[in-house]
Amino acid sequence: MKKAALVFCVIFLPALARAQDAPRADVFAGYSYVHLSDYGTASLNGGSASVAFHPTGWLGIVGDVGGYEGATGLNGSMWTYLCGPRVSIHEGRITPFVQTLFGGAHTSADPPLNVGALARPVREAGVAGGGEFASSNSFAMTAGGGLDVNATAHLSIRLIQAEYLLTEFTDGIHNRQNNARVSAGLVLQF
């Protein structure tokens, strides 16, 4: 922990002091992939969008929403809605950032398929089969960061945003799911 604090101070603090050319706000939209690690090879494809307001050159407040559909045999979907702080370094064309967001997640799935992460939370809630969809809600949190590259004065390309995605759906087996979310797309800066 002491090493992480030292690395932060040495790398980030000098750059934060020089971050004068930061945008006041940015809007991101792009592709997202979610890997549901507690359930083998289950994965979801979709998109996410966020709005970040920057009261200072280095600190931002982010609101994020994402929607993901089942892949690799899953018949269901998941939505995330999150908000929290972001720390960015605006140096030249490159903008690295780290963020931690908190909020919720919502899944809907077809329990009779009995295949994967999305079916388990609603199946254990006592929902019967027959092709009906059921849903479940959970606390969600992400922690991670990314890298934006300025293409023009108001447009950037988010090369990568990689995050740990925690959900807490109760399914009788797991009460906490340790997932990963990776995103890429375009950022408009104002």
N, C-alpha and C positions, 0 to 999 in steps of 0.2 A: 504494500500500500504506500509506503514511503517512497519507493522508487517511482511509482505511477505519479505521485504528487510532484516529485522532482522533475520528471520528464515533462509534465504539463507546464510547470513554471519555466523551464528552460526553453521549450519550443513555442508554447502558445502565448505567454504573457508579453514578450517583446512585440510579437506580431499584433496582438490585441491593441496595444498602445498606438500602433500606426494605422489601424483600420479606419481611415477617414472617408474613403470613397465607397462605403457600403451602401447598397440600395436601402430604401426605407421599407420596402416590401417585396416579396417574390411569390410567384404562383408556380407550382410544379404539377405536371401531369405526365404519367408514363405507365409502362408495363411493370407488373410485380409478379414475382414467383414466391410461393410460400411452401416450405418443406415442413411437414408435420412429423417431427423426429420421433415422437413417442409411439408411432404407429407404423414402423417399418419404412416402406417406400412411398407412402402417401404424399401427394403434392397437389397444389392448387395453382392455377394460372389466373391472372386478372390484371387489374390496374389500380392505381392509387393516385390521389391528388392531395395537395396540401397548399396552405396559405401561411406564409410567415411574415410577421411584422417585426421590424428591427428598431426598437426604441433607442438603441445605441449601435455603434458600428460593429460590435462583436456579439451582442446578445439579441436573440430573436425569440418570439413566442409563436409556436407552430400549432395549427389545427390540421389534422390529417384524416382522410377517409379512404378506405380501400374496399374493393369488392373482388372476390376470388371464386372461381368455379372449380368443381372437382376435375381432377386429371387422374391418370393411372387407375381407372376403374371406379373412382368415387362418384356417387350420384348425389351431389349436394353443393352447397355454397357457404361462404363465410364472408361477413362484413366486419370491418374494424372501424372504430371511430375514436380518435386519440388526440390529445393536446399536451403541450409541455414546452420546456425551454430548449433552445438550440444555441450553441456557441460556434461562431464562424470566424474564419480568418480570411479577410478580403485582401489578398496580395497579388496585384497584377491580374493575370488571366485566370489564375487558379484559386478556387475557394473550397478548402476542406472544412468540414463541419462535423460536430458530434451533437447528439441529441438524446433525450430521454422523454418518451411520451407515455401518458397514462390515459385510460379510458375503458372501452368495452369491446366485446366481440359478440357477434350473433351468427349462429349457424342454423341452416335448415337442411334436412336430409331425408332420404327415403329409407326408414329403418329396415324393411324387409330384405334389402340387398345384403345387409350384414357384412359390408366390405369397407373397413377403414375407419378413420378418425371421425368423420362427420356423422356416421350412423350411430356410434357408441353413445354419445351423450343423450340423444333423444330416445334411443331404444331402451336404455336403463331407466328413463323417466316413466316407463309404463305405457308407451305408445304402441298400439297394436299395428300389425302389418296391413296389407291390403292396398298398397300403393299410395297411401296418404303421407303427406309431408308433415314433419314435426319440426319444432325449432327449440333452441336453447340459447341463453345469454350467459356471458361470463365477463369477469374482469379481464382486461388486457393491458399489456405494457410492452414497449419496445425500448431498446437501448442499442445505440450503434452510431454510425456516421456515414459520411459520403464525400464525394468529390465532384464539384461543378467546374466546368471549363467555359469561360466566356467566349461566345462566338461573335457577338456584336455588343453594343453598349447596353441593350435591353434583353438579350437572349443568351441563355447559357444551355449547355448540354450537361445533364447529370449523368456522368459516366457510370457511377455506381452509388448505390445507397444500400448498405448491408447492415442488418439489424437482428438482434436476438428478439424474438416475439414470444412473450409469455402469455398463455391463456390458462384459465382455471375452470374448465368445464368438468363437472363431476359426472363420472360415468360408471361408478362402482369399482373401477380398477385404478384409474388415474384421477387425481384431483388437481394436478398441475401439469400442463403440457409445455415442453421446451421446444419451440419451433424456430425457424429462421425465415426472414423475409429479405429478398433482394429485389431492388427496383432500379430502373433507368428510364430517362425520358428528357423532356424539355422544361426549362425554367424561364419564365418571363419575369424581368426585374423592373421595378418602378422606383 
